[in-house]
Amino acid sequence: MATHRPTPRTTAVVLMLMVVWGAAVHAVVTPGGKILNLHDPVKYKDCSHLLKAGYNVSGTHVLWMNASASFFIDCEFVDGQAYNVIQRRVDNVVDFRQPYNVYTVGFGQTQGSYWAGLNSINYLTYTGNTKLVIYMQDWSGHNQNVMYSYFRVDGSQYRYQMHVSGFSGSIPDDLSYHNGMVFATYDYPDTYSCAVHMGAGWWYNYCAYTLLNGRYYYGGKYVPSTGFYDGIFWKSWQGFDYSLKFVSMQLTSG
């Protein structure tokens, strides 16, 4: 998958959004490539809203939580279904060892590795996008997909507590182990300081069965430098000591 770095044109596009709609674009996530609904004055709430309006080309779009708060996201349109991509890992260009406040607003770039932001994820799950699909690929090109029929992230006052259930997939369920956990980072850690030792922001549960925001290691097998497995792992598939090549977390209302 190609990645696109910010350019002067990208900066101009962001400024144009501010001028056209008279409101700041509240996002740390950088738009990758063309913003496909750039000149549309409608404040779309999610990718499904865009699909119903006739948008069907996957790529970067701007969504609105309300009249003044917006965020960039990658919408994937597949077989008549709209998916809001809330996380993607494709390389080590983006450091996922970030402080709590950065995880709340998001970081990275929509056509590369990025995190949409806890505020955006909370908003999307509370507007009906409560089905989670996770796509994973190892370094041999093998793919695994899992789905959860219910996924919700609570607001900041609840430390973005995560709720997940209704698993289906061809590999065992590892995410449900984290059900009910609050989000933790190295500067706002969990009870057992897992986030301090493992680096990434995540819903730790003494510590993790899966860590999709982990450190990006090339090649699969790795030896952690801290003594804690900190790669991008799904323990029931390749184990704690295998860091995956590709991961994408996507929300849909379908």
C-alpha positions in Angstrom: 0.0 0.0 0.0 1.4 3.4 -1.0 1.9 6.1 1.6 1.7 9.8 0.9 3.6 12.4 2.9 2.3 15.9 3.7 2.9 18.4 0.9 2.4 22.2 0.6 -0.7 21.4 -1.4 -2.0 19.3 1.5 -1.5 22.2 3.9 -3.3 24.5 1.5 -6.2 22.1 1.3 -6.5 22.1 5.1 -6.5 25.9 5.2 -9.1 25.9 2.4 -11.4 23.8 4.6 -11.0 26.3 7.4 -11.9 29.2 5.0 -14.7 27.5 3.1 -16.6 26.3 6.2 -15.6 29.0 8.6 -14.4 26.5 11.3 -11.1 25.0 12.3 -10.4 21.4 11.4 -9.8 19.9 14.8 -7.5 17.0 13.8 -3.9 16.0 14.1 -4.4 13.2 11.5 -3.0 14.4 8.2 -5.1 13.9 5.1 -3.4 11.6 2.6 -3.9 12.2 -1.1 -7.1 14.0 -2.3 -9.9 14.8 0.1 -12.8 13.4 -1.9 -15.6 15.5 -0.4 -13.5 18.7 -0.1 -15.9 21.0 -1.9 -19.1 19.5 -0.5 -20.7 21.9 2.2 -22.6 19.0 3.8 -21.3 18.0 7.2 -21.2 14.3 6.8 -21.3 12.3 10.1 -19.7 9.0 9.0 -18.7 7.0 5.9 -22.2 5.5 5.7 -23.7 9.0 5.4 -21.3 9.7 2.5 -22.2 6.4 0.8 -25.9 7.3 1.0 -25.1 10.6 -0.6 -23.5 8.9 -3.6 -19.8 8.7 -2.6 -18.4 5.3 -3.4 -14.7 5.8 -4.0 -12.5 4.7 -1.1 -10.0 7.3 0.3 -9.7 10.3 2.5 -12.8 12.2 3.6 -13.6 14.8 6.2 -16.3 14.0 8.8 -18.0 16.3 11.3 -18.9 15.5 14.9 -20.9 18.8 15.1 -21.0 22.2 13.4 -17.4 23.1 14.3 -15.5 19.9 15.1 -14.3 17.8 12.2 -11.7 15.0 11.5 -10.1 13.3 8.6 -10.7 9.6 8.0 -10.2 6.9 5.4 -13.6 5.6 4.2 -13.5 2.2 2.5 -16.5 1.3 0.3 -16.7 -2.4 -0.4 -19.7 -4.3 -1.8 -22.2 -1.6 -1.0 -20.9 -1.2 2.6 -19.1 1.7 4.2 -16.2 1.2 6.6 -14.7 3.9 8.8 -11.0 3.1 9.2 -10.0 4.0 12.7 -6.5 2.5 12.7 -4.0 1.2 10.3 -0.4 -0.2 10.5 1.6 -0.5 7.3 5.2 0.6 8.3 7.2 2.2 11.1 7.0 5.8 9.7 4.5 6.7 12.4 5.5 6.3 16.1 2.6 4.8 18.1 4.4 5.6 21.4 2.4 8.8 22.0 1.1 10.6 25.0 -2.5 10.4 26.1 -3.6 13.8 24.7 -2.2 12.8 21.2 -4.1 9.5 21.3 -7.3 11.4 22.1 -7.1 13.6 18.9 -5.4 11.1 16.6 -2.1 11.1 14.6 -0.6 9.8 11.4 -1.8 10.0 7.9 -5.0 8.6 6.4 -3.5 6.7 3.6 -0.6 5.3 5.7 -0.2 4.3 9.3 -2.6 6.3 11.5 -4.9 6.4 14.6 -8.1 8.2 14.1 -8.3 9.5 17.7 -10.2 8.3 20.7 -12.6 11.3 20.4 -13.4 10.3 16.9 -13.8 6.6 17.7 -16.1 7.4 20.6 -18.2 9.6 18.3 -18.4 7.0 15.6 -19.5 4.2 18.0 -22.1 6.4 19.5 -23.6 7.2 16.1 -24.3 3.6 15.3 -20.9 2.3 14.0 -20.7 -0.5 16.5 -19.5 -3.4 14.3 -15.7 -3.8 14.3 -13.8 -5.6 11.6 -10.0 -6.2 12.0 -7.8 -7.2 9.0 -4.4 -8.7 9.7 -1.5 -9.9 7.5 1.7 -11.7 8.5 5.1 -11.4 6.8 4.4 -14.5 4.6 1.3 -12.9 3.1 -1.3 -14.9 5.1 -4.4 -12.9 6.0 -6.8 -13.2 8.9 -10.0 -11.3 9.5 -12.0 -11.1 12.7 -15.3 -9.4 13.4 -17.1 -8.2 16.5 -20.9 -7.5 16.3 -20.6 -4.9 19.1 -17.9 -2.5 19.8 -18.1 0.8 21.7 -15.7 3.3 23.2 -17.0 5.5 26.0 -16.1 9.2 26.4 -13.2 10.9 28.1 -14.9 11.0 31.5 -14.7 7.2 31.5 -11.1 7.1 30.1 -12.4 5.8 26.8 -13.4 2.4 28.3 -13.8 -0.2 25.6 -16.7 -2.6 25.3 -16.6 -5.5 22.8 -18.6 -8.7 22.2 -20.0 -10.9 19.5 -16.8 -12.4 18.1 -16.5 -14.3 14.8 -13.4 -15.3 12.9 -11.1 -18.1 11.7 -8.6 -17.6 14.6 -9.3 -17.5 18.3 -10.6 -14.3 20.0 -8.0 -12.2 21.7 -9.6 -8.7 21.8 -12.4 -9.7 24.2 -9.8 -10.2 26.9 -9.6 -6.4 26.9 -13.3 -5.9 27.3 -14.1 -3.3 29.9 -10.6 -1.8 30.1 -9.8 1.9 30.0 -7.4 3.3 27.6 -3.8 3.8 28.9 -0.6 5.4 27.7 2.9 5.7 29.2 2.0 9.1 30.7 -1.5 8.1 31.9 -0.8 4.4 32.7 -3.0 1.5 33.7 -2.9 -0.1 37.2 0.0 -2.4 36.3 2.0 0.1 34.2 1.7 -2.0 31.1 1.6 1.1 28.9 4.9 2.3 30.5 6.7 -0.9 29.7 5.1 -1.7 26.3 5.0 1.9 25.0 1.8 2.0 22.9 -1.5 3.3 23.9 -4.0 0.5 24.4 -6.8 -1.0 26.5 -4.4 -3.0 28.7 -5.5 -5.8 31.0 -2.4 -6.9 32.8 -1.1 -6.7 30.1 -2.3 -7.8 26.6 -3.5 -10.7 24.5 -3.3 -8.4 21.4 -1.5 -5.1 20.9 -2.5 -3.7 17.5 -0.9 -0.3 18.4 2.4 -1.9 19.3 5.9 -1.2 17.9 6.3 -1.9 14.2 9.0 -4.6 13.8 10.0 -5.7 10.3 10.2 -9.4 9.5 7.8 -11.0 12.0 9.8 -12.6 14.8 11.3 -10.1 17.2 13.1 -9.8 20.6 11.8 -6.9 22.6 14.4 -4.6 24.1 12.5 -3.9 27.3 11.7 -7.5 28.3 8.0 -6.9 27.5 6.5 -8.1 24.2 5.7 -4.7 22.5 5.2 -5.6 18.9 1.9 -5.7 16.9 0.7 -9.1 18.0 -2.4 -11.3 18.1 -1.2 -14.0 20.5 -3.5 -16.8 19.3 -2.4 -16.5 15.7 1.4 -15.9 15.6 2.2 -15.5 19.3 3.5 -12.6 21.4 6.9 -12.6 19.7 5.6 -12.1 16.2 4.9 -8.6 14.9 2.4 -8.4 12.1 3.0 -6.7 8.8 -0.4 -5.1 8.3 -3.4 -4.3 10.6 -6.5 -2.3 10.0 -9.4 -1.7 12.4 -12.6 -0.6 10.7 -16.0 0.4 12.0 -19.3 0.0 10.2 -23.0 0.2 10.9 -24.0 -2.7 8.6 
